[in-house]
Amino acid sequence: MIRILLIDDHSLFRTGIRLLLQRYPEFEIVGEAADGLEGIKRARALAPDVILLDLNMPGLSGLATLQLLAQDVPDCAVLVLTVSEDAEDLGQALQAGASGYLLKNVDGDALVAAIHKVAAGEATIADEMTGKLVEQFRRRSDPAAPGGRGQRDRLTQREREIVQCLARGESNKLIARNLDLSESTVKIHVQNILKKLDLSSRVQVAVYAVEHGLLDEA
């Protein structure tokens, strides 16, 4: 069972999402909130597996809410569901700890698949936003920035290969198959990568890879 919390200021949208997800027996909607502060309170009390979070809300912004959620309920996957197609919003959300970023025009099947992915510890980004993310970080890339090159050089060759796979959004299972490794070995490598780069999610690794030119080594 995947326990889900909805945080969105539009009650009609929350109702639509709730009715959609209630059709799937593996989902349980454990709560709803109309603003960030209430959402944080409910997240602390309910400890959901996945939070669906709007970015554009009155009062505490979605981004500020996301940052607090990452601190208060770090084991919960946050899937941003927004109308914003701005690359800066996408980049900030991922750096703040979001596990995924989807646009509100996503179809039901894609949303269900995304929830399953983030609940399993994987990352998901709307297809139409991926190119914007890559372009944004390529423009901002500065491998000589403090901490950038030094942290990158701590990675082994195998870890670099896995970072490139993570940046392409591959699951542990797919990485294991492509690199002829066991899934448990891939999981250990991912944990080591997160520790060496001082990051907390696979999505942040993907952002790091683009920002520091690791994809160019592929």
Residue pairs with C-beta under 8 A, 6 or more apart in sequence:
1 26
1 27
1 28
2 26
2 27
2 28
2 49
2 50
2 115
2 116
2 119
3 28
3 30
3 46
3 47
3 48
3 49
3 50
4 21
4 27
4 28
4 29
4 30
4 48
4 49
4 50
4 51
4 52
4 115
5 29
5 30
5 31
5 32
5 33
5 39
5 42
5 43
5 46
5 48
5 50
5 51
5 52
6 14
6 17
6 18
6 29
6 31
6 32
6 33
6 51
6 52
7 32
7 33
7 35
7 36
7 38
7 39
7 42
7 51
7 52
7 53
7 54
7 57
7 62
7 65
8 14
8 17
8 32
8 34
8 52
8 53
8 54
8 57
8 81
9 34
9 35
9 54
9 57
9 58
10 54
11 34
13 54
13 104
14 32
14 34
17 52
17 81
17 111
18 29
18 32
20 108
20 111
20 112
21 27
21 29
21 112
21 115
22 29
24 112
27 115
30 46
30 48
31 42
31 46
31 48
32 42
33 39
33 41
33 42
35 57
35 58
35 59
35 60
36 57
36 59
36 60
36 61
36 62
36 64
36 65
36 68
37 59
37 60
37 65
39 51
39 53
39 65
39 69
40 65
40 68
40 69
40 72
43 51
43 69
43 72
43 73
43 76
44 72
44 73
47 73
47 75
47 76
48 73
48 76
49 76
49 77
49 119
50 76
50 77
50 78
50 79
50 115
50 118
50 119
51 69
51 73
51 76
51 77
51 78
51 79
52 79
52 81
52 115
53 62
53 65
53 66
53 69
53 78
53 79
53 80
53 81
53 98
54 62
54 80
54 81
54 82
55 61
55 62
55 63
55 80
55 82
55 84
55 89
55 93
56 62
56 82
56 83
56 84
57 65
62 80
62 82
62 93
63 89
63 92
63 93
63 96
66 78
66 80
66 93
66 96
66 97
66 98
67 96
67 97
69 76
69 78
69 97
70 78
70 96
70 97
70 200
74 97
74 200
77 99
77 100
77 118
77 119
77 121
78 97
78 98
78 99
78 100
78 118
79 98
79 99
79 100
79 101
79 102
79 114
79 115
79 118
79 124
80 93
80 98
80 100
80 101
80 102
81 102
81 103
81 104
81 106
81 111
82 89
82 101
82 102
82 103
82 104
83 103
83 104
84 90
84 103
85 103
85 128
85 129
85 132
87 129
87 132
87 133
87 135
87 136
88 136
90 101
90 125
90 129
90 132
90 133
90 136
91 133
91 136
91 137
91 207
93 101
94 101
94 125
94 133
94 203
94 204
94 206
94 207
95 204
95 207
97 200
97 201
97 204
98 203
99 118
99 122
99 123
99 124
99 201
99 202
99 203
100 114
100 117
100 118
100 123
100 124
100 125
100 203
101 124
101 125
101 126
101 129
102 110
102 111
102 114
102 124
102 125
102 126
103 126
103 128
103 129
106 114
106 126
113 124
114 124
117 123
117 124
117 171
118 124
120 171
121 202
122 169
122 171
122 172
122 202
123 166
123 169
123 201
123 202
123 203
123 206
124 169
125 133
125 169
125 203
133 207
133 210
134 210
134 215
137 207
137 210
137 211
138 210
140 211
141 210
141 211
141 212
141 213
142 148
143 149
143 152
143 212
143 213
148 211
148 212
149 212
151 196
151 197
151 198
152 212
152 214
154 196
155 163
155 193
155 196
155 197
158 179
158 189
159 189
159 192
159 193
159 196
160 214
160 217
161 179
162 175
162 179
162 186
162 189
162 190
162 193
163 193
163 205
163 208
163 209
163 214
164 209
164 214
164 215
164 217
164 218
165 174
165 175
165 178
165 179
166 175
166 190
166 193
166 202
166 205
166 206
166 209
167 205
167 206
167 209
167 210
167 214
167 215
169 206
170 178
172 183
172 186
172 187
172 190
173 183
175 181
175 186
176 182
176 183
176 185
176 186
179 186
181 189
190 202
190 205
193 199
193 205
194 200
194 201
194 205
197 205
197 208
199 205
199 208
208 214
209 215
